[in-house]
């Protein structure tokens, strides 16, 4: 009986050891907190609101010799930023544009445009990225532009940098973080619209290609 008791006691101890080991494994398997990035990226410059409009680039080819159309104006929204690590696997850039409608059409007075673009394999140094609005969209809904903001995050969602340009206007007064404010973006005076596209999908994408980051 004594020998049997010893075996039972040893079994209980073994079970306790396994249970504790299992608890330790479970604790070790908990999700790792997201990395906090510091001194990773800084935004150097955004396109000034009075320089958003740019005419369509002209490429002299045999196919264009007979064209009599005048170059139209696009909305070009550019950000220049600097990265410090040797490489960043991926960054996510969210572009936000607020514009006023000065037309005779009925409807909300302001238009809010927003799009997100991912860029991969970012080397240390200075970089450019941009999105554009097509001429028709620009002149129908976005003339003038009263706010342009850029928010850059890491792939895991960690905020790296933000910056905004805001115009002085007698109508809507935009707060510093206006693109995050539902009272601004969800206002009855504002309509959310699509139309922002990466620069590479426009005629500007053929100019100084190596100066701009590649979309993932």
N, C-alpha and C positions, 0 to 999 in steps of 0.2 A: 504493500500500500504506500509505504514511504517513497519507494522508487517511482510509483505511478504519480504521486504528488509532485515529485521533482520534475517529471516529464511535463505535467500539466502547467506547472509554474514556468518552465522554459518555453512552452508554447505560447503562453500569455505574453511573456517578455518579447518573444519574436514578433508577435502580432503588433505589440506596441511600437517596436522599432520600425516595422514596415509602415505602420500608420503615420508615424512621425516623418519617415522618409517621404511618404506620399504627400504629406502636407508641405514639406519643404519643396518638393518638385512642383506642386501646384503654385506655391508662392513664386518660384523661379520662373514659371511660365506666364506670369502676368504681363500684359502689354507694356512695352517700353514707352515711357513718355516721349512725346515729340521733341526733337532736337531744337533748342533755342539758338537761333542764329544771331550773332552779334558781329558788327563790322564786316558784313558780308557784301552788302550792296548799297549804293547811294544813288539817288536820282540827281543828275546834274542840271537837266534843263528840259522844259516842255515847250512845244510850239506856242509862241505868243498868239493870243486870240486875233490880233489884227494882221497876222500872217498866215492864217489857216487856209485862205483861198490861194490855190495855185493852178495855173493854166495847164491844160493837157500837154505833155511833152511832144515835141514834133520830131519825128524820125524821117529823115530824107531817104526815101526809097522810090523805086520806079512806080510802085503801086500808088504812092501818095501824090505824084506829080500833078494829077488832074483834079485833086480835091480843092474846092473853093470854100469849104466850111471853116469858120473861125474857131480857134481853140476855145474850149469851154473851161469853166472853173470847177475844180474839185476841192473838197475839204480834206486837207492832209493834217493828221494829228500825230506828232512825232514825240518820242521820248528818248533822251540820251541818258545812259546810266553807266556807272562804273562798278565792276566786281573785283573783290579782293582775293578770294581763294583761287588756287591754280585752275580748278575746274568746278563748275556747277553742273550737275546732271540735267537739271530742268528748272525753269522758272515759269511762273504763270503771271501774265500781265493782263489786268482788267482795265479796259479803256471806257471812260464815261464822258458823255458829251451832253450838255444842256443847251438848247437853242430856242430862240424866239421866232414865232411865225409872224411875219409882217405882210400878210396877204389879205385879200377880201373874202377868202373862204371861211365859212362858219366852222366852229369847233374850238377845242382848247387852244390856248395861245402859245403854249410851250411844248417842245418835243424833247424827249429823253432817249438818247441812244446809248447802248452799252454792249460790249462784246468782250470775250476772253480769248486770249491767244497763248498757246504754249510754245516755248522755245527750248531747244535741247543743246547740250554740250557747249556751255558758255565758258570760254576761257577767260583768264584774268585780264582785265583791261577795260577800255571804253567801248561802249556798244550803242547801236541805234536800233530802234524798232518803231513801227508806225502802222496806223490804220487810216483808211480813207472813206469819204462819202462820195458817191457818184454825183455828177453835176446836177441831175434832175432832183435828187433827194436834197442836196445842199440848198438849192435855190427855192425849193418848195417849202421845206420844213426847217431849215437851219441857217437862216440869214436874218439876224446875226447870231453867232455863237456867243453865249454868255458864260459858259463854264466848261472847262476841260480838266479831267482828273485821271491820274494813273495810279493804280495800286498793284504792287508787285509782291508775290508770295512765292515761297518755296513749294516743291511738289507736295509736301505734307500739309500745306495750308498755313504754315508759319508766315506771318507778315514780315516782309523785309523792308519795304519803303513805300511811302505814298507822297504824292505832290499834286497840287491843283493850281490852275489859273482861273481867276474869276474876274468878270467884267463889271464895271460900275454901270448899273442900269436902274432907271426909275421904277421899273416894274418889280420883278422878283429879286429879292436880296438873298443870295446864296450863302449859307454858313460855310465854314472852312471844310467840313466833312459832308458836304451836301449830298453826295451820291449814296451815302449810307442812311440818310434821313427819310423815313417813310412819309413824313409830313411834306417833304419836297417831291420825292419821286412818285408818290401815290396821290398827289394833289389832283383835284378835279380840273385844274388848269393845265395839267401836264398829260401828254399822251406818250406812251412807250412805243418806240418804233425800232425796226431793224434797219440794216443798211450799212453799218460799219463793217468793213472788210480789211483783211490784212493787205498791206502795201503790195505784197508780191502778186496779188490778184488784180492789180491795176496797171495802167501803162507806166507808172512810176517804178514798178518792180524791175524794169529793164535798165534802170539808171543806177550806177554805183552799187551793183549787187553785193559786192563784198563788204560794203559798209553797214549792211543790215543783217540781223540775225535770221536764221532759217527756222520756219515754223515746223514744229514737231508733227 
